[in-house]
Each structure stands twice: as C-alpha cells, then as structure tokens.
Amino acid sequence: MDAVTVETGACASLAWRSIAANQSEPGCGGSAVEFTQTEGGHRGGYLMTVTTSKAESAGWGSIFLVYCYGLLAIASAGKMAPIAADMGKALGSSPQEIGWIIGLLFIAPTLGSTLGGSAVDRYGARPMLAGACVLIVIANAICYISDSLGLIEAARLIEGIGFVAITAAAPSLLIMTTSGKRQTGAMALWSTYFAAGISAGLLLAAPFSATEHWRLPFVIHGAAAAGLALSVGLLPVPGQTSRGTAGNDDALRAVIGESGVLRLAAAFAILTIAGFGVNIVMPQYMAKTLGVSVSMGSAAVAISNIASICGGILTGFLLSRGHSFKLVAATISVLACMASISLFLPQSSVTLTIVSLMVWGFATPGTMVAVVMIMIPRVLKNTAIVGLANGVVVQSGSAAAFFVPAIYFSLLANGIWWYFALLGLACVIFALITLLTIQPTGGMIDDGANIH
C-alpha cells in the first residue's frame, strides 16, 4: 500500500466519517484516510494521508532499467578522470582548475538534492528522469563543442542538476513500485550504482585518454543519455495516488521529524567520505608507495568496485531473508576496519594492497552503503515523503563528496599514510554506531521482509 498526503477539506470530512463507519466514501477514491496533527501544519495543522493500492511490483528487467539511470548519472564523474590531462592541455588549464571542473558535478546535489526529492513527491519520478537525461545530453554537447573553460564549467553545473534529478527519482521509483523481498533486492542493487557508475565512466573514457579523440566520451555519454530519455515509457509505473497540496515546509518538517532518516543521512555522508576518498586517492597512492603505474592503480580500483557490487547484492540477499541489518553491519564493519589498516601498511606489497582494496570495497561502499539504502523506506512513518527522505540522504552524501578530494589529496601530499587508515577507521566506527541506533518503523515492510 502507498500513502500520500493531501489537503484537508470536504473530502477529508467525508473520509473521516467513512473511517468511523469502517467504509470509504464516494469521491475519495475508496481509500483509507489517516489524520495526523502537526505543529503549524497546513490548513489548521492537519495532514491527511490517503492510502491507495500500489501498482503491480516491478519486474527485474524494469528494476535494472532504473539502475541504468543511476549508472548514467555517476558516469558523469568517472568519465572525467582519464581525460583530465588531455582537457587541461587543450584548454590551457592547471590541474587544480580541472579538479574544480570535476568537482562541479556535486555542487547541485550538495545544494539541491532535498528539493529534488520534494519534486519527485510532487511531479513524479518518470518525468524527472526524462528531464534529467535531456540535461545530460545538453551538458555533453556543450563539453564536446566548447574550447572555453567557462562554458565547460557551466555544462558541468547543468549535468549536476541532471545528477540530482536521477539520484532523487530513481530510488524513489524503485521504492514505490516494489515491496517486500523484491524491494530489498532492488535497493541493494541500487546501492551499488556509485561504484559501478564510476567504473563505467572510467571504462568509457580510458580508450580515448592521451589521444586526439579525447572528446568522444562526451558523445558516447550523451548518446546513452538520449537513449535512456527515450526509454522512460518502459519504466515501471507507480500506483495511482492523490497528490498532496501541503506545503514543502510541512513535508520537510515531517522528514526532519523522522530520526531514522537523519541517522541514515549521517551514516551515508561518512561512508561517502571513506569510500569515495579511497577510490580517488588509491591510484596515486599505489604509484607513490608501491611503484606501480597510475593505470594499474586505476585497474585495482575498478576491481574493488566489482567487489562493492557483490557486497551490495549479498546484503540484499541476507536482509530479504530476515537477517538483522544491525548484525550484518556490525559483522562487516570488522572486515572494513581490518581493510582500512592493511590498505595503508608501510612496506606493503602490491598483492596485499589489491586484496585489501577488494575487502574494503566489499565491506564499506558495498555492504554498509547497501544497508543504508535498504533501510530508507523502513524508517519512514509517513511513506508519502519517500522522495524527500531519499533526497535528504543523497544530499548528505553529495555534500560529503564535494569535500572529499580536498581532504584526501591533502593527506596524499603530506605523505603520512597512517592518516588514511585512521580516517577510514573513524568513518567506519561512526557509521556503525549510527546504524545501530536506528529502529525500523515497519512503514513500508511487507512480504516477510521485516528486518531489525
């Protein structure tokens, strides 16, 4: 069942009488109606929640199509690294300026993911995904034809808006069109989009690095966005619900009142610092300390991202079968702490570093991030704000990601490797403590997927 918040009024009065009589009133859609009082709420401080039937659960083909939108979004970041030097040479820009261009993708998510989540609740996920793809097409076209640093910066900001729309709409669509064990599996798969998308972006651009065709990744990425824009009609359709007219302030207050959402947001932010940081610094760290090429270090990161995907899928399997999310997180955090230390051991070997990187990828950006994503619909008391709740979580991670390059590259320049291990340990422990304090509400749990 889905729930939506709508404006109180005549229909509300009829529905209130209907509940008292244990029946629904004509004109209210045959839906159950629930009233909750809020402080300073809309129209007298009451929100009315109308529960309507959910559409048939999305199949795995549809779920994977939604997942592809996530890959498209984060490939916007991954595609830039292999061609950064070529871009800098062509534009006469410094490495710092190119790093700024890469980071610009996260400006819009840092500032606007909550608004994106609210827009999903108001306008729907499918239109948001279509619009996002159009923006990514436009951004890639500008990057392909432009020789101006300013225009490329503008394009990256536009692409960031598309990133916001996708990362708000896609998981919300999965939540609204799945339930029970399938929802657990779908959100576990979604949790791997960051790692898989970074790898996809790297693979997309790597063949064109250090060649005169370094702009072709923009063509390929833009073409993929166009294809997904045309595929929106194949996406699963959420159940029909009455869209609310309560103000955004009411919805935001409702999300802030969901302590579980805020704790998930905090855990996701700290895990983003740890996972994204290791991803971007490891190639150069391995080159400096182990004497391998940066390309080999990049390949090691790509392998670890495969481990992250496996970790996310395994987490979905375990939680869908009733295993405690707290037990899974606590167990895997032990592996994450061990990997954080072994990754940055002095005088380590290439083999040990790669194995540690895979364990780290499996545990931290894999399993622990999957726990966060799976738990989003399970901590909500008011399921009408699922899009906004997801936006809050995404915005916290985007804000963290914006600062990650500065943190990790500063540590890399200092050359004190145990700082990396200490930061990784602190992030894992903080995230674990936060997750252990969360209590599921059961608001969107059914089909035997009740996890505690």
Number of C-alpha atoms within 10 A of each C-alpha: 15 21 27 22 26 23 19 20 11 11 17 21 11 16 28 20 14 19 15 9 10 11 14 19 20 12 11 17 15 16 22 19 23 17 15 11 12 14 10 11 18 20 12 11 13 20 25 22 25 25 21 19 14 18 16 13 21 23 13 12 12 17 26 17 18 27 23 19 26 26 23 26 30 24 26 28 26 24 24 24 21 22 23 20 18 20 22 17 12 13 14 13 15 13 14 10 14 21 16 14 21 21 21 21 27 26 18 23 30 21 15 21 31 24 21 30 30 25 20 28 24 17 11 19 27 23 15 21 30 22 16 28 29 18 23 30 25 18 25 27 18 19 21 17 12 14 14 13 18 11 15 20 22 16 24 27 21 21 28 29 24 30 31 31 31 32 26 35 32 26 26 27 24 28 26 28 24 24 24 18 21 23 27 32 26 27 30 31 25 29 31 28 26 26 27 24 25 27 25 22 24 24 18 20 24 19 15 17 19 14 10 10 13 21 19 16 26 24 15 15 23 24 17 17 25 18 13 22 21 12 14 18 12 13 20 23 20 23 16 11 19 18 17 18 13 18 13 15 12 18 22 18 13 20 22 14 13 17 16 26 25 20 21 27 26 22 26 29 23 21 26 24 25 27 25 20 23 23 21 18 20 22 20 20 21 23 15 14 16 16 11 15 14 16 14 14 22 22 17 21 25 22 17 26 28 18 25 32 26 19 28 31 23 19 29 26 17 16 23 24 14 14 17 15 26 19 12 16 25 19 13 22 22 15 16 28 21 15 26 27 17 18 27 23 15 11 8 13 13 16 9 14 20 19 17 22 27 22 23 32 31 25 30 30 30 32 30 31 28 31 25 25 26 26 27 23 30 23 26 24 19 21 22 25 25 29 30 28 34 29 30 29 26 27 29 24 25 26 20 23 25 20 14 22 21 14 12 22 16 11 16 18 10 10 14 11 17 16 15 22 21 14 15 27 21 16 22 27 18 15 26 20 15 18 24 15 11 19 15 19 18 16 16 26 21 13 11 12 21 20 20 18
